[in-house]
Amino acid sequence: MQVFIELPRDVFSALRTDPDGFVREMRIAAAVKWYETGVISQSKGAEIAGLSRAEFINSLNHFRVTPFQYTADEIVSEVARR
């Protein structure tokens, strides 16, 4: 499926990229944000971003997003229940 959006021409120069680079970065940024907010999994994020799962995890690091979807307190609670 393809989605079309209109953007001002100066967007590409401001971001120092061409349209293909913009689309690539937008897919990664969207996937990272959706992962960060818990909307999607790592594997779905990688698929949306067009990356391998390892590459997606590296992208999470680039954007300073933890690859873990559980907080430390949730992990401690889970372990304590066992």
N, C-alpha and C positions, 0 to 999 in steps of 0.2 A: 504494500500500500504506500502511496505517496501523499504527502501533505505539503501544501504550498503556503508560504507566508511572504508578505511583502515587507521589505526593510529599506530604509534610506541607504543610498550608496555610500555615504560617509561612515556608516557603521563598520564596514570592512577595513577602511583605512584607520579608523580609531582603534580597532582591535588588532591591526597589523596582520590581517589574514585575507585570504580570498574566499569566495563563497563556499567552496568545498571544505576548506579548513574550518570555516565558521560552523557549517553543519556538523562536522566531526566533533568539534568542541562543544557545541550545543547538546548533542546527544549524550556525550560524557557527563557534562554538567547536570543535565536533567536526571540522568540515571543515578548519579552520586547523590543529588538532593532527595530523590524519591527513596533511595536506600537509607539515607540518613534519617528520614522521617518515618521509616518503617513500613512504607507503602509496598516495597518490592524486596525480593531476596537478592543475594549476591549473584546468583546465576541469571536471574531475570535482568538485573542491572547490567551484567556483562553482555547479555543478548541485545538489550536496547542500545548500549554504547558501541556495539560492534567490536567488542574486545574479548579476549580469553578471560577466564575468571581471575587468573593471576594478574593479568594486565589491569583488570578492573580494580582489584585490591590495591595495586600500585597507584591507580588514580584516586582511590579513597585516601591514601596516604598523602598524595599531592595536594588534595583539598582539605587535609587535616581532619578527615572523618574516620572515626574508629571502624574497623571491620567487624566489631562485635555489636550485636543488637541487644545484648543484655547489659544491664548496669552491674556494677560490682555487688551492690546490695541484692539484686535478683539472683545472682550466682550463689552468694552466701546463703540466701534463703533456700534455694533449691538443694544445695548440699546439706544443709541442716535438716531438711525434711527426710533425708535418706538415712 
